Amino acid sequence: MVVHEHRRRGGAVAAAAVVSGVMAGLLSGCGTEGPGPAPDGAEAVRGAADVLARSGSARARTAMEMATGGTRVTIRGEGGVDFRNRMGQLLVMLPADAAGKSEHRPITELLTPGALYMKNRGAGVPADKWVRVDTTALSDGNLVTGGATDPVAAAELLRGARDVTYVGETELAGTKVRHYRGTTDIGRAARSASPHARGALEAAAKGFSTDLVPFDAYLDEEGRLRKVRHRFSYVNNGVIDVSSTTLLYGFGTPVTVQLPASRDIFAGKIAE
């Protein structure tokens, strides 16, 4: 298990990267009638985060596929996101081992501005304790560390979209959507991001092998982001190619995030 340690004002903050640990362990339809004329692609994509904030909340599914050395693994998550309050909760399912057996309990993740909370983290953390990670101190801003890209961050990342092209109309779960493709610049997104997301994206701008991230985004008639796929290139003991997909549905579904009490947060060192 790889552990990142960050020292700030004399205190040590231990942040364990789920992706690195999992990798280390595992490696030993088109619609018939379109929704009408497409608006300016770049403007629509860059404004997706604002539209989601106005929409309130949604259910979410995530999938993160990593490839290195000819091996691919996929981590899946499911939960809900409160875009108005910038919080969410995901149950992240780690992949089975080579024999098809599940070696890891699902990780519960709480997503908040500037922090990621994880339960059932493993690596010597008691089962009843949470790990708190400062996402602004992570080299990737938690775009890949938690095994799922925070859906709020995934939308904020699109603020740096450029070279956007309109691919066409299609359907997602019976909803007509417009498919856009382009590249987003992490640094540019950080400068344009909402204040709650800026710190993590500024950190991410320094942690990837390139600031440019190809994406595919799917927006419905109301401009709501229904699906987005980002393709990152992440350096951690070699280059790891990461494809992160976020699917949003069930808009308006209530989402409640209960943060753990300070006594329930693990204060010890995470095992390597």
C-alpha positions in Angstrom: 0.0 0.0 0.0 1.5 3.3 -1.0 1.2 6.1 1.6 1.6 9.8 0.8 2.6 11.9 3.8 2.2 15.7 3.8 3.7 17.8 6.7 2.0 21.1 7.3 2.7 23.4 10.2 4.4 20.7 12.2 1.6 18.2 11.9 1.7 15.1 9.7 -1.3 14.3 7.5 -1.2 10.7 6.2 -3.1 10.2 3.0 -3.2 6.7 1.5 -3.8 6.5 -2.3 -6.4 3.7 -2.9 -5.5 3.5 -6.6 -1.9 2.8 -5.9 -2.6 0.2 -3.2 -5.2 -1.6 -5.3 -2.9 -1.7 -8.3 0.0 -3.0 -6.3 -2.1 -5.8 -4.8 -3.8 -6.8 -8.0 -0.8 -6.7 -10.2 1.3 -9.3 -7.9 -27.4 3.4 -28.9 -28.6 6.1 -30.9 -31.9 7.9 -30.5 -34.5 8.3 -33.3 -35.4 11.9 -32.8 -33.0 14.4 -31.4 -33.6 17.0 -28.7 -33.3 19.9 -31.1 -30.5 22.2 -32.3 -27.3 21.8 -30.3 -26.1 24.9 -28.5 -22.5 26.1 -28.6 -20.6 23.0 -27.4 -17.8 24.6 -25.4 -20.2 27.0 -23.6 -22.6 24.1 -22.7 -19.8 21.9 -21.5 -18.1 24.6 -19.4 -21.4 25.5 -17.8 -22.3 21.9 -16.8 -21.1 22.4 -13.2 -23.4 25.4 -12.7 -26.4 23.6 -14.2 -25.8 20.7 -11.8 -25.6 23.1 -8.8 -29.0 24.5 -9.8 -30.4 21.0 -10.3 -29.7 20.1 -6.6 -28.9 16.4 -6.4 -28.7 13.2 -8.3 -27.8 9.5 -8.0 -24.4 8.6 -9.4 -22.5 5.5 -10.7 -18.8 5.6 -11.3 -16.3 3.4 -13.0 -12.5 3.8 -12.9 -10.5 1.6 -15.2 -6.7 1.5 -14.8 -4.2 0.1 -17.2 -0.5 -0.5 -16.6 1.9 -3.1 -17.9 -0.8 -4.7 -20.0 -3.1 -5.3 -17.0 -6.5 -3.6 -16.5 -8.6 -3.4 -13.4 -11.9 -1.6 -12.8 -13.2 0.0 -9.6 -16.9 0.7 -9.4 -18.9 3.0 -7.2 -22.5 4.0 -6.6 -24.2 6.6 -4.4 -25.6 10.1 -4.4 -24.4 13.7 -4.8 -25.7 16.9 -3.4 -24.4 19.4 -6.0 -25.9 22.4 -4.2 -23.9 21.7 -1.0 -21.0 20.0 -2.9 -21.2 16.8 -0.9 -21.7 13.2 -1.8 -21.5 9.6 -0.6 -20.3 6.6 -2.6 -19.9 2.9 -1.9 -16.8 1.9 -3.8 -16.4 -1.7 -4.9 -12.8 -2.8 -5.3 -12.1 -5.5 -8.0 -11.7 -9.2 -7.2 -8.3 -10.9 -7.3 -7.0 -13.0 -10.2 -8.9 -16.0 -8.9 -12.2 -14.1 -8.9 -12.5 -13.8 -5.1 -13.2 -10.5 -3.5 -10.3 -9.6 -1.1 -11.6 -6.2 -0.2 -14.6 -4.9 1.7 -16.5 -2.1 -0.1 -15.1 1.3 0.9 -17.6 4.0 2.0 -16.5 7.4 0.8 -17.9 10.8 1.9 -17.0 13.6 -0.5 -16.8 17.1 0.8 -15.1 20.4 -0.3 -11.4 19.9 0.4 -11.7 16.5 2.1 -12.4 12.8 1.5 -13.5 10.5 4.2 -13.1 6.7 3.8 -14.4 3.8 5.9 -13.2 0.2 5.6 -10.0 1.7 4.2 -7.9 -1.3 5.3 -4.1 -0.8 5.7 -4.3 -1.2 9.4 -7.2 1.2 10.0 -9.8 -0.3 12.4 -13.0 -1.2 10.8 -15.0 1.2 12.9 -12.8 4.2 12.1 -12.7 6.7 9.2 -9.7 8.1 7.4 -9.8 11.8 6.5 -7.7 12.9 3.5 -7.1 16.5 2.7 -7.7 16.5 -1.1 -5.9 19.8 -1.6 -2.7 18.0 -0.4 -3.0 15.1 -2.8 -0.9 15.3 -6.0 -4.0 14.4 -8.1 -6.6 16.4 -6.1 -8.5 13.2 -5.6 -9.4 12.9 -9.3 -8.1 9.3 -9.1 -6.9 8.6 -5.5 -10.2 7.5 -4.1 -10.9 5.0 -6.9 -13.7 7.2 -8.1 -13.6 10.8 -9.4 -15.8 13.0 -7.2 -18.8 13.8 -9.5 -18.6 17.5 -8.3 -14.9 17.6 -9.4 -15.7 15.8 -12.6 -18.1 18.5 -13.6 -15.8 21.3 -12.4 -13.0 19.9 -14.4 -15.0 20.6 -17.6 -14.7 24.4 -16.9 -11.3 24.1 -18.7 -12.9 22.5 -21.9 -11.3 23.4 -25.2 -11.4 22.1 -28.8 -15.0 20.9 -28.1 -16.8 19.2 -31.0 -20.4 18.0 -31.2 -20.4 14.3 -32.0 -24.2 13.8 -32.3 -27.3 12.8 -30.5 -27.8 9.5 -28.6 -29.7 8.0 -25.7 -28.8 7.2 -22.2 -31.3 5.0 -20.3 -34.1 6.4 -22.4 -33.0 10.0 -22.1 -32.0 11.9 -25.3 -28.6 13.5 -24.9 -26.0 15.5 -26.9 -22.6 14.0 -27.1 -19.6 16.4 -27.0 -15.9 15.5 -27.2 -12.9 17.6 -26.4 -10.0 18.2 -24.1 -10.0 20.0 -20.8 -7.0 21.8 -19.3 -6.7 21.1 -15.5 -4.9 24.4 -14.8 -7.5 26.4 -16.7 -10.3 24.5 -14.9 -8.7 25.4 -11.5 -8.6 29.1 -12.4 -12.3 29.0 -13.4 -13.5 26.6 -10.7 -15.9 27.4 -7.9 -14.0 28.3 -4.7 -14.8 25.0 -3.0 -13.2 23.0 -5.9 -10.2 25.3 -6.7 -7.7 24.0 -4.2 -8.1 20.3 -5.2 -7.9 21.2 -8.9 -4.8 23.4 -8.4 -3.2 20.3 -6.7 -4.2 18.1 -9.6 -2.7 20.5 -12.1 0.7 19.6 -10.6 0.2 15.9 -10.3 -0.5 14.5 -13.7 1.9 13.9 -16.5 0.0 16.4 -18.6 -2.6 19.1 -17.9 -4.6 18.1 -20.9 -7.3 15.6 -20.3 -9.5 14.2 -23.1 -13.2 13.8 -22.3 -16.5 12.8 -23.6 -19.5 14.6 -22.1 -23.2 13.9 -22.6 -25.8 16.6 -21.8 -29.6 16.4 -21.7 -32.1 19.0 -23.0 -31.8 21.0 -19.8 -28.0 21.1 -20.1 -27.5 18.7 -17.2 -24.5 16.5 -17.3 -25.7 12.9 -17.6 -22.4 11.2 -18.3 -18.7 12.2 -18.5 -15.6 10.1 -19.2 -12.2 11.6 -18.5 -8.9 9.9 -19.6 -6.0 10.7 -17.2 -2.3 9.9 -17.4 -1.1 9.4 -13.8 2.5 8.9 -12.7 3.0 6.6 -9.8 6.0 4.2 -10.1 5.5 4.4 -13.8 2.7 5.8 -16.0 -0.9 4.6 -15.2 -3.6 5.3 -17.8 -6.9 5.9 -16.0 -10.3 6.2 -17.6 -12.9 7.6 -15.2 -16.6 7.5 -16.0 -19.4 9.2 -14.0 -23.0 8.5 -14.8 -25.7 10.8 -13.3 -29.4 10.0 -13.0 -32.4 10.3 -10.7 -32.1 14.1 -10.4 -33.8 15.5 -7.4 -33.4 12.3 -5.3 -32.6 13.5 -1.7 -29.0 13.0 -0.6 -27.9 13.2 3.0 -24.3 13.1 4.0 -23.5 12.5 7.7 -19.9 13.4 8.5 -18.1 11.3 11.2 -17.5 12.7 14.6 -13.8 13.6 15.3 -13.5 10.7 17.8 -14.3 8.3 14.9 -11.5 9.5 12.7 -8.3 7.4 12.7 -5.4 9.4 14.0 -2.7 6.8 13.7 -0.3 5.9 10.9 -1.7 4.0 7.9 0.3 0.8 7.2 2.3 0.6 4.1 
